[in-house]
Amino acid sequence: MDLELDGRRTLVTGSSSGIGEGIARVLAREGCKVVVHGRHRERAEKVAAEIGAAGVALGDLSTDAGAQRVHEQAVAALGGPIEILVNNAGGSSTDSTTRPPLDVKIEEWLDSYNGNTLSSVRLALLAAPSMVEAGWGRLIQISSAVSLQPNGLGPDYSGAKAALNNFTVSLAGSLRNSGVTVNTVTPGVIMMDSLLQWGRAQFGDAGMSVADVTRHMAEAGIFELPPAGRLGTPDDIAHAVCMLASPRAGFVTGSNYRVDGGQVRAVL
Ligand SMILES: NC(=O)c1ccc[n+]([C@@H]2O[C@H](COP(=O)([O-])OP(=O)(O)OC[C@H]3O[C@@H](n4cnc5c(N)ncnc54)[C@H](OP(=O)(O)O)[C@@H]3O)[C@@H](O)[C@H]2O)c1
């Protein structure tokens, strides 16, 4: 199927590494004109060169001024307003994800909300008006399985991502009949390079395969293997993002797509 993404002006936040890098790579391969974003020039420029991106936008999305600068750089590099915004930047900025609710400080809640919810809200506020004016646009937020099924640790992170899911539905409703869709993609545990290296070190075999590292981790109780029988990859998330970014997904808005191998046991 032709996803009709050729030449679409796209910003993927947090695409200097990890899942965002995977999303930027796949969208670029599908023909999008992509701007790579991160806080560190060297990392962002490396990815941008590898995928033939239109440019880079640098800045911290946890401040209004930083988000403003990122938006301006992206529009300049793209040569026009953003048509597809993938709000991927975020993560657990502290080690609170290993601690139960009563051990997480208010400052950590504020950091998580700022870095995972407001970072996306800021860019949505900056990018959505021109999408509405053009009569077409795509806003896609990257959430987390713990937003739907908290695991009892790091409530600041799971709560911040839950607020992001909620924002998607509000924004989709308010942008009704505008040609602009707003959706969430919710990853389960993703086998990142850092997790793979950690696992290999943990189990004492630098050459251990992804499948064996995953099995050892599951046996050690580090996570429960989802029904798909493996952990996710950045490409798994990128493919769902491509589908939602496509003009062919014009009737999909306000949705939350779980791309988690069946990790979340919920009927929704
Ligand atoms: N990995 C998983 O298993 C998993 C599972 C569920 C959901 N997620 C979500 O998926 C998204 C990507 O996670 P990841 O694991 O790929 O993380 P990652 O490898 O640490 O990459 C995070 C990216 O976001 C950028 N970033 C983070 N905070 C930022 C800020 N305040 N301002 C600007 N840029 C910022 C980083 O830029 P720098 O290069 O400058 O650091 C980097 O490009 C996050 O929203 C995360 O919550 C991840």
The ligand as an SDF file (V2000), in Angstrom:
LIG
                    3D

 48 52  0  0  0  0  0  0  0  0999 V2000
   12.3440    2.2290   25.6970 N   0  0  0  0  0  0  0  0  0  0  0  0
   11.1870    1.6940   26.1010 C   0  0  0  0  0  0  0  0  0  0  0  0
   11.1040    0.5020   26.4570 O   0  0  0  0  0  0  0  0  0  0  0  0
    9.9390    2.5520   26.1140 C   0  0  0  0  0  0  0  0  0  0  0  0
    8.7310    1.9300   26.4370 C   0  0  0  0  0  0  0  0  0  0  0  0
    7.5680    2.6870   26.4430 C   0  0  0  0  0  0  0  0  0  0  0  0
    7.6160    4.0300   26.1090 C   0  0  0  0  0  0  0  0  0  0  0  0
    8.7940    4.6260   25.8100 N   0  0  0  0  0  0  0  0  0  0  0  0
    8.7710    6.0640   25.4350 C   0  0  0  0  0  0  0  0  0  0  0  0
    9.3310    6.2010   24.1450 O   0  0  0  0  0  0  0  0  0  0  0  0
    9.9760    7.4730   24.0230 C   0  0  0  0  0  0  0  0  0  0  0  0
   11.4250    7.2690   23.5830 C   0  0  0  0  0  0  0  0  0  0  0  0
   12.0910    6.4910   24.5580 O   0  0  0  0  0  0  0  0  0  0  0  0
   13.5370    5.8370   24.2920 P   0  0  0  0  0  0  0  0  0  0  0  0
   13.6230    4.6470   25.1570 O   0  0  0  0  0  0  0  0  0  0  0  0
   13.7870    5.7210   22.8460 O   0  0  0  0  0  0  0  0  0  0  0  0
   14.4600    6.9670   24.9500 O   0  0  0  0  0  0  0  0  0  0  0  0
   15.9440    7.4450   24.6370 P   0  0  0  0  0  0  0  0  0  0  0  0
   16.7210    6.4400   23.8410 O   0  0  0  0  0  0  0  0  0  0  0  0
   16.4820    7.9050   25.9420 O   0  0  0  0  0  0  0  0  0  0  0  0
   15.7100    8.7140   23.7030 O   0  0  0  0  0  0  0  0  0  0  0  0
   15.0150    9.7940   24.1990 C   0  0  0  0  0  0  0  0  0  0  0  0
   15.0810   10.9050   23.1720 C   0  0  0  0  0  0  0  0  0  0  0  0
   14.3240   12.0060   23.6660 O   0  0  0  0  0  0  0  0  0  0  0  0
   15.1790   13.1350   23.7910 C   0  0  0  0  0  0  0  0  0  0  0  0
   14.7470   13.8680   24.9830 N   0  0  0  0  0  0  0  0  0  0  0  0
   14.4360   13.3650   26.1970 C   0  0  0  0  0  0  0  0  0  0  0  0
   14.0360   14.3560   27.0250 N   0  0  0  0  0  0  0  0  0  0  0  0
   14.1020   15.5030   26.2980 C   0  0  0  0  0  0  0  0  0  0  0  0
   13.8390   16.8630   26.5790 C   0  0  0  0  0  0  0  0  0  0  0  0
   13.4310   17.2730   27.7770 N   0  0  0  0  0  0  0  0  0  0  0  0
   14.0010   17.7660   25.5920 N   0  0  0  0  0  0  0  0  0  0  0  0
   14.4370   17.3940   24.3890 C   0  0  0  0  0  0  0  0  0  0  0  0
   14.7140   16.1170   24.0630 N   0  0  0  0  0  0  0  0  0  0  0  0
   14.5550   15.1920   25.0090 C   0  0  0  0  0  0  0  0  0  0  0  0
   16.5990   12.6050   23.8530 C   0  0  0  0  0  0  0  0  0  0  0  0
   17.4910   13.6010   23.3860 O   0  0  0  0  0  0  0  0  0  0  0  0
   19.0740   13.6020   23.7430 P   0  0  0  0  0  0  0  0  0  0  0  0
   19.7350   12.8400   22.6370 O   0  0  0  0  0  0  0  0  0  0  0  0
   19.4110   15.0200   23.7290 O   0  0  0  0  0  0  0  0  0  0  0  0
   19.2090   12.9660   25.0980 O   0  0  0  0  0  0  0  0  0  0  0  0
   16.4950   11.4060   22.9120 C   0  0  0  0  0  0  0  0  0  0  0  0
   16.5780   11.8240   21.5740 O   0  0  0  0  0  0  0  0  0  0  0  0
    9.8510    8.1530   25.3980 C   0  0  0  0  0  0  0  0  0  0  0  0
    8.7650    9.0380   25.3700 O   0  0  0  0  0  0  0  0  0  0  0  0
    9.5840    6.9670   26.3350 C   0  0  0  0  0  0  0  0  0  0  0  0
    8.8690    7.3790   27.4760 O   0  0  0  0  0  0  0  0  0  0  0  0
    9.9630    3.9100   25.8120 C   0  0  0  0  0  0  0  0  0  0  0  0
  1  2  1  0
  2  3  2  0
  2  4  1  0
  4  5  1  0
  4 48  2  0
  5  6  2  0
  6  7  1  0
  7  8  2  0
  8  9  1  0
  8 48  1  0
  9 10  1  0
  9 46  1  0
 10 11  1  0
 11 12  1  0
 11 44  1  0
 12 13  1  0
 13 14  1  0
 14 15  2  0
 14 16  1  0
 14 17  1  0
 17 18  1  0
 18 19  2  0
 18 20  1  0
 18 21  1  0
 21 22  1  0
 22 23  1  0
 23 24  1  0
 23 42  1  0
 24 25  1  0
 25 26  1  0
 25 36  1  0
 26 27  1  0
 26 35  1  0
 27 28  2  0
 28 29  1  0
 29 30  1  0
 29 35  2  0
 30 31  1  0
 30 32  2  0
 32 33  1  0
 33 34  2  0
 34 35  1  0
 36 37  1  0
 36 42  1  0
 37 38  1  0
 38 39  2  0
 38 40  1  0
 38 41  1  0
 42 43  1  0
 44 45  1  0
 44 46  1  0
 46 47  1  0
M  CHG  2   8   1  16  -1
M  END
$$$$
